[in-house]
Amino acid sequence: MLTKILQLFWANTKRMDDKRIATLTMPEGVVESNDHQYIDDGNVYHQIDVYYPEGATGKLPVVIDIHGGGWMYGDKELNKYYNMVLAKKGFTVFSMSYTLWPETTVPEQLKEIAEALSFIKTQLSLYPCDSKKIMLTGDSAGGQLALYSAVLSKSSVLRGVFSVKDCGFKFTCLGL
């Protein structure tokens, strides 16, 4: 019963988000590279988008964004315009999706995010990225997942408890 109530709540949120998103305009001068599989299984929730300023030269600070949605709603598209604005301001932005509850659990979401972070680490050289300036950010449930992921990146003991791989990042900053 609780799951059904939550699903109704998030369905209403989606309707409101769709209306809000329909009013937004794409910023010009941003390169968008979409739907990179961080786990090679064809799952649309295992994809990453990348945004950076058109004509970028040199290494830009990196923002890795994890969307919110109560662990059971949304995907990387929720923060697309926000991420594009960040790119327009001089950042390279990676935005990920992850499998949603009730199809999975938060510990499984953390495993997926660790996989996404590991994949992003291998992709930094393909984009204008400063590997020494990495910000991990998330809103709402994405903020919780970002915080846990940052803590897991610092502790081999906790990675063992959660069975999460080491993503290899030393985050410069968290934006929660």
Kinemage of the C-alpha trace (Angstrom):
@kinemage 1
@onewidth
@group {chain A} dominant
@subgroup {mainchain}
@vectorlist {calphas} color= white
{ca met a 1} P 0.000 0.000 0.000
{ca leu a 2} L 2.783 2.460 0.905
{ca thr a 3} L 4.568 1.703 -2.377
{ca lys a 4} L 1.387 2.525 -4.336
{ca ile a 5} L 0.948 5.813 -2.467
{ca leu a 6} L 4.557 6.785 -3.139
{ca gln a 7} L 4.198 5.849 -6.801
{ca leu a 8} L 1.129 8.106 -7.078
{ca phe a 9} L 3.047 10.939 -5.423
{ca trp a 10} L 5.964 10.583 -7.846
{ca ala a 11} L 3.604 10.269 -10.844
{ca asn a 12} L 2.143 13.646 -9.864
{ca thr a 13} L 5.660 15.045 -9.415
{ca lys a 14} L 6.512 13.830 -12.930
{ca arg a 15} L 3.511 15.689 -14.363
{ca met a 16} L 4.661 18.896 -12.631
{ca asp a 17} L 8.281 18.358 -13.720
{ca asp a 18} L 7.219 17.753 -17.322
{ca lys a 19} L 5.326 21.077 -17.314
{ca arg a 20} L 8.307 22.911 -15.789
{ca ile a 21} L 10.808 21.330 -18.185
{ca ala a 22} L 8.621 22.214 -21.194
{ca thr a 23} L 9.122 25.921 -20.368
{ca leu a 24} L 12.936 25.737 -20.302
{ca thr a 25} L 15.233 26.594 -23.190
{ca met a 26} L 18.552 25.002 -24.027
{ca pro a 27} L 21.530 27.242 -23.469
{ca glu a 28} L 23.552 27.796 -26.626
{ca gly a 29} L 27.208 26.906 -26.839
{ca val a 30} L 27.088 23.633 -24.927
{ca val a 31} L 28.267 20.292 -26.312
{ca glu a 32} L 26.088 17.377 -25.264
{ca ser a 33} L 27.176 13.733 -25.477
{ca asn a 34} L 24.384 11.369 -24.429
{ca asp a 35} L 23.589 7.851 -23.316
{ca his a 36} L 27.012 6.369 -22.557
{ca gln a 37} L 26.520 2.953 -20.922
{ca tyr a 38} L 28.500 2.701 -17.677
{ca ile a 39} L 27.371 -0.895 -17.241
{ca asp a 40} L 27.226 -2.684 -20.590
{ca asp a 41} L 23.807 -4.283 -20.147
{ca gly a 42} L 21.540 -2.074 -22.298
{ca asn a 43} L 19.672 -0.799 -19.214
{ca val a 44} L 18.572 2.827 -19.767
{ca tyr a 45} L 19.212 3.457 -16.062
{ca his a 46} L 22.907 2.641 -16.574
{ca gln a 47} L 23.659 5.664 -18.738
{ca ile a 48} L 25.622 8.887 -18.413
{ca asp a 49} L 25.406 12.175 -20.297
{ca val a 50} L 28.309 14.628 -20.614
{ca tyr a 51} L 28.098 18.409 -21.103
{ca tyr a 52} L 30.863 20.963 -21.639
{ca pro a 53} L 31.271 24.397 -23.235
{ca glu a 54} L 31.586 24.463 -26.994
{ca gly a 55} L 35.160 25.251 -28.018
{ca ala a 56} L 36.534 24.426 -24.574
{ca thr a 57} L 40.296 24.266 -24.443
{ca gly a 58} L 42.357 23.174 -21.502
{ca lys a 59} L 41.125 21.377 -18.443
{ca leu a 60} L 37.850 22.373 -16.822
{ca pro a 61} L 36.627 21.592 -13.313
{ca val a 62} L 34.355 18.543 -13.302
{ca val a 63} L 30.881 18.249 -11.799
{ca ile a 64} L 29.364 14.775 -11.382
{ca asp a 65} L 25.619 15.061 -10.783
{ca ile a 66} L 23.269 12.488 -9.240
{ca his a 67} L 19.579 13.289 -9.701
{ca gly a 68} L 17.046 13.212 -6.890
{ca gly a 69} L 13.585 11.703 -6.807
{ca gly a 70} L 13.073 9.852 -3.534
{ca trp a 71} L 15.168 6.904 -4.770
{ca met a 72} L 12.163 5.902 -6.902
{ca tyr a 73} L 11.652 8.598 -9.520
{ca gly a 74} L 13.525 10.280 -12.318
{ca asp a 75} L 16.653 9.861 -14.371
{ca lys a 76} L 19.531 11.961 -15.668
{ca glu a 77} L 17.109 14.050 -17.759
{ca leu a 78} L 15.681 15.704 -14.615
{ca asn a 79} L 18.766 17.897 -14.196
{ca lys a 80} L 19.637 18.299 -17.877
{ca tyr a 81} L 19.078 22.076 -18.066
{ca tyr a 82} L 20.816 22.666 -14.723
{ca asn a 83} L 23.801 20.650 -15.962
{ca met a 84} L 23.860 22.530 -19.260
{ca val a 85} L 23.913 25.860 -17.417
{ca leu a 86} L 26.862 24.590 -15.354
{ca ala a 87} L 28.626 23.592 -18.579
{ca lys a 88} L 27.932 27.019 -20.070
{ca lys a 89} L 29.636 28.522 -16.985
{ca gly a 90} L 32.847 26.560 -17.633
{ca phe a 91} L 32.453 23.082 -16.170
{ca thr a 92} L 32.498 19.624 -17.685
{ca val a 93} L 29.424 17.882 -16.264
{ca phe a 94} L 28.668 14.173 -16.043
{ca ser a 95} L 25.061 13.256 -15.249
{ca met a 96} L 23.988 9.715 -14.410
{ca ser a 97} L 20.891 7.616 -14.037
{ca tyr a 98} L 20.526 4.673 -11.656
{ca thr a 99} L 17.948 1.936 -11.163
{ca leu a 100} L 14.999 3.040 -9.058
{ca trp a 101} L 13.233 1.555 -6.046
{ca pro a 102} L 11.245 -0.768 -5.800
{ca glu a 103} L 13.189 -2.536 -8.575
{ca thr a 104} L 16.336 -2.179 -6.446
{ca thr a 105} L 17.577 -1.057 -3.035
{ca val a 106} L 19.675 1.885 -1.890
{ca pro a 107} L 22.748 -0.372 -1.354
{ca glu a 108} L 22.349 -1.595 -4.945
{ca gln a 109} L 22.005 2.016 -6.133
{ca leu a 110} L 25.299 2.763 -4.375
{ca lys a 111} L 26.931 -0.117 -6.273
{ca glu a 112} L 25.628 1.279 -9.550
{ca ile a 113} L 26.878 4.760 -8.709
{ca ala a 114} L 30.318 3.326 -7.874
{ca glu a 115} L 30.271 1.670 -11.313
{ca ala a 116} L 29.260 4.981 -12.906
{ca leu a 117} L 32.012 6.843 -11.061
{ca ser a 118} L 34.591 4.249 -12.121
{ca phe a 119} L 33.415 4.586 -15.717
{ca ile a 120} L 33.597 8.391 -15.535
{ca lys a 121} L 37.159 8.111 -14.219
{ca thr a 122} L 38.106 6.220 -17.414
{ca gln a 123} L 36.421 8.880 -19.575
{ca leu a 124} L 38.031 12.037 -18.166
{ca ser a 125} L 40.781 12.119 -20.795
{ca leu a 126} L 38.174 12.168 -23.589
{ca tyr a 127} L 36.731 15.493 -22.445
{ca pro a 128} L 38.080 18.846 -21.226
{ca cys a 129} L 38.479 17.684 -17.603
{ca asp a 130} L 40.747 18.630 -14.730
{ca ser a 131} L 41.063 15.339 -12.842
{ca lys a 132} L 42.242 17.255 -9.762
{ca lys a 133} L 39.040 19.312 -9.516
{ca ile a 134} L 36.121 16.906 -9.115
{ca met a 135} L 32.851 17.939 -7.471
{ca leu a 136} L 30.247 15.316 -6.615
{ca thr a 137} L 26.764 16.747 -6.322
{ca gly a 138} L 23.204 15.580 -5.932
{ca asp a 139} L 19.809 16.877 -4.965
{ca ser a 140} L 17.399 15.208 -2.547
{ca ala a 141} L 17.906 11.429 -2.761
{ca gly a 142} L 20.777 12.164 -5.152
{ca gly a 143} L 22.381 14.233 -2.395
{ca gln a 144} L 22.149 11.294 -0.006
{ca leu a 145} L 23.604 8.971 -2.635
{ca ala a 146} L 26.392 11.477 -3.365
{ca leu a 147} L 27.236 11.798 0.333
{ca tyr a 148} L 27.314 8.021 0.846
{ca ser a 149} L 29.382 7.597 -2.327
{ca ala a 150} L 31.912 10.163 -1.120
{ca val a 151} L 32.159 8.402 2.260
{ca leu a 152} L 32.545 5.033 0.522
{ca ser a 153} L 35.330 6.469 -1.637
{ca lys a 154} L 37.296 7.193 1.559
{ca ser a 155} L 36.789 3.883 3.408
{ca ser a 156} L 37.850 0.432 2.266
{ca val a 157} L 36.083 -0.997 5.337
{ca leu a 158} L 32.724 0.510 4.325
{ca arg a 159} L 33.253 -0.502 0.688
{ca gly a 160} L 33.627 -4.059 1.981
{ca val a 161} L 30.452 -3.803 4.069
{ca phe a 162} L 28.460 -2.503 1.084
{ca ser a 163} L 30.320 -4.639 -1.504
{ca val a 164} L 31.081 -1.485 -3.478
{ca lys a 165} L 34.113 -1.093 -5.722
{ca asp a 166} L 36.600 1.719 -5.253
{ca cys a 167} L 35.713 4.423 -7.776
{ca gly a 168} L 39.233 5.858 -7.677
{ca phe a 169} L 38.176 9.463 -7.088
{ca lys a 170} L 39.359 11.918 -4.490
{ca phe a 171} L 36.539 14.432 -4.528
{ca thr a 172} L 37.533 18.071 -4.146
{ca cys a 173} L 34.074 19.203 -3.163
{ca leu a 174} L 30.565 17.952 -2.385
{ca gly a 175} L 27.423 19.881 -3.305
{ca leu a 176} L 24.457 18.395 -1.499
